[in-house]
Amino acid sequence: MSIELKVLLSTLKMTKEKPSTTIEALRLHSRIPSQNLREMIDSLAREGTLTVSGDLVNITPTQRIEVAVRAISIGADPERVCSLLRWDEFEDVSVLAFEAAGFSVKKHFRFKWSGRRWEIDVLGRRGGIVASVDCKHWRRNWRRSSIVRIVKSHVDRTRALAEASRLVGIGINREERITFIPIILSLIPGPFKFYMRVPIVPILQLQDFLYELEAHIDALTHFTSICR
């Protein structure tokens, strides 16, 4: 395993529960000689991957996602990397991307419809568009059958939301036309970019995807609701 990969994995491990660690803690965990470790940490800091203040290494949730993606890209086991990420930070980074793209956001949106309880991980609204997001860490066993199941389930959730929209408290005015779009969010690119016209978007590409969303609505699975 390369020094870079050891440092990336140790950084994820040592900052999983708090946003900072020390260079000494990283040295003990990674077992990398002090000089080599310091050189790699300084290189990552120059790139903006993390920040260093004396012996303290600081990292934001977005930077942790960047570190995770980078670790996988240079050979880390995706399962191991995902185990070093908290589920809430994966969702929190998606919220930041939505807000940066001008969306108002709700997390863990729950509603009842057609005799069932439903929950959507992240719900983003910008004007007449509501993005309904199912957050999925990438897994090596994401076979076609798994993707089919995940996409179909989320399409059903989004359809239910569109049908229930005037009753579930998402701020839709009378006679307002709203388009609901299901999106699957992953840590890194999976085997498909789309399935059933539902986009499967890597989290670090989410913000760019959202900026261009309106231009591609007709090519995506969507549901339109007009509240009367």
N, C-alpha and C positions, 0 to 999 in steps of 0.2 A: 504494500500500500504506500502511495506517495506521501511525502510530508504534507503537501497541500491538502490531500484528502483526510489525513489524520487530524489536521488542524480544523478543517471544516466540521468533521463529525464531533470532535471534542468540544468545539464552540457550541454546536447545537445541544449537546448533552449538558454542558455546564450552564447554559442559559435557558434551559427549558422552563424552569420555575421562577426565574428572576432575570431582569434585562441586563445583567452585568456579571462578570466573573473576573478573576485575576489571571495574569500571565503565569504566575506560579501554579495556580490550580490547573490551568491548561497543560502546563509542562508535566505535572504529576499524572494527569489523566492520559495524555497522548504519548508520554515517554519519549518526547523529542528533545534533543539537546537544547539548552537555553538559547544559544546563539541562532541556531536554525529556526527555532520557534519564533524568536523575536523578529527575525528577518521576514518570515512569512506573515506574521501579524501586521508588521509595518506595511508590507506590500498590500495586504487586504484593506488596511486603513486608507492608503493612498487611492485605492480604487473606489472608496466609499462603501465597501461591503460591511464595515464596522467602524467604530471610533475607539481611539486609545487615549487615555489620560493617565500618564505615569504608568503604573502597573495595572490599571483598571481597564478592562475591555468592555465596551458598551455596544448593545445591538438592539435595534428596533424590531417590531414584529415583521415589517416588510423586509428588512434586511435578513431576518431569519429565514423567510421564505426564499429569498435570493440565494442564501447559503445552501439551503436544502436542494434547490434546483441545480445549483452549480455542482454540489457533491454527486448528485445522480449523473450529471452530464460527464463527469470524469471517472465514473465507474462504481460509485457506491450502490449498494443493494437498496432499491426503492423501499422495500419493506422496512429495512432498518432505519432509513431516513424518516419515513412516515411515523415510526414509533418515537422519534425524537421531537415531533411537532405536537403541540396541543391542538385539539380540534377547535377550540375557541379562537386561537390566533389565526387559523386558516380562514375562518369566517370574518374575523375582524379586518384582515387585510382585504378581503373582498368588499367589505363595507367602505373602506377608505377609497378603493377604486371607484365604487359607485358614487360616492360623495364628490370625488374629484371630477367626475364626468357630469355633475349637475343633478344627480338623482337624490331624492329623499329616500331613506332606507328604514326598513323594519327587519329585525332578526327574529327567527323562530315564530313566524306568524301562524297562529292557530285559528281555525274556524270550523264550523259545523255545516255540513250540506249533504242532502240526500241520505240522511240517517247515519252519517259517518263523521268522525273527527279527522281533520286533515292538519298537516303542518308543513310549512315551507321554510327552508333554512334562511334564505335571504330574499326579501321583496324590495325591489327598487322601482321608484316611480319618477318619471320625468315627463311632464305634460300629459299627453294621451297615451303614453307607453308605460306598461308595468312589466318589469322583468322578474320572472319567477325562477329562483335559482336553487338547484339541488347541489350541495357541496359534497364532492367525492374525492377522497385521497386516491391517487392512482395505485393500482395493485397489479402485480405480474399476472394474476389469475383473472384479469379482466378479459375474459373470452367473449366471443360474439354473443353467446347466450346471456352472459351477465349484463352486457351493454344493452341488449334488447330489453331485458327485464327492468333495468334502471331507467331507461328512456321512456318505456311505456308507462311505468308507474308515475313518472314525473309529468308526463303529458296528461294523465288522468287527474293529477293534483291541480295542474294549471287550468284544465278545462273546468273542474269543479269550482275553482276560484272565480273564473270568468262568469260562470252561471250564478254564483252566489254574491257577486261583487257589490250589488246595491244594498246588501244586508250585512256585510261583514266589517264595516268600519274602516275602509281604506280611503275615505274622503272623496268619493265620486259624486259629482253634482247631477241634478236632474237633467236629462237629455244629453249628458256628456258621453262621448264615444271613446272607449278605452280599448286598447289592444294589449292582450296578455301574451307574453312570449316565454316559453319554457327554455331554460338554459341549464346545462350540466357543467359544473365547474370542477376542474381537476388540478392536481399539483403540477403535473408535467403532461406533455402531449401523449395521448393514448393512441390506439390503433386506428381510430376514426376521428375526423374533424366534425363530421355530422352523422347522425343516424336518424332516419325518419324526419329529415329536415330540421332536426333539433341540434343546435351547435354544442359541441363539447370543447370548452374553452380552457386552456391552461391559465392559471390564476395570474401569472405575470403578464399575460396578454389581454387580460380582461378590460383594462381601462381603454386601450386602443379599440377593442371590439365595441365597447359601449359608445364611443364617440361616433362610430360609423353605423350604429344599429338601425337608425331610421331608414338609411339607404337600402337596407337588405331585408326589410320586414317581409316583403312579398315572397321572398325565396325561403322564408323560415316558417315552420309550424307556428301558428298563432291563432288566438281566439279573440273575437271582437264582441264587446258588450256595450249596449246603449241603455243607460238607466232611464226608465220612464216612470 
